[in-house]
Amino acid sequence: MTTANIMLYVADVEANADFWKHYLEFKEVGRYDFGDSISIVLAVNPMCNLQLFNIDFIRKNSPEVASNKPSLLFDISDFDGLYARFKENNETVGEIIEMGGTRTFNFPDRDGNYYAVREAAE
């Protein structure tokens, strides 16, 4: 089996991991200690993980990729439930809009990086 690992470089690995676990219900499946930094791996689904690294650690060890930021779109079955969780917790969240017959919205993580959500097709 092949798993895709998407690397995100963030200021606070723990706070961002908690954010993803709370709102998108990603499960922690790995944790790595690099001495002066940690990395947390979160399962998006059985085929895809997000791996969070401290941005300062990346700047020190791989400066050529430190400014890379992926543009991610998540297909979510419980679209309305996720939107409600953001609103109930006074999180910044974009308005729901319809694009091509599909509802979408966006939200920032703890570092202000924006991600998009699309209502999963039934």
Secondary structure, DSSP 8 states (H G I E B T S, - for coil): ---EEEEEEES-HHHHHHHHHHHS--EEEEEEE-SS-EEEEEEEETTEEEEEEEHHHHHHH-GGGTT-----EEEETTHHHHHHHHHHTT------EEETTEEEEEEE-TTS-EEEEEE---
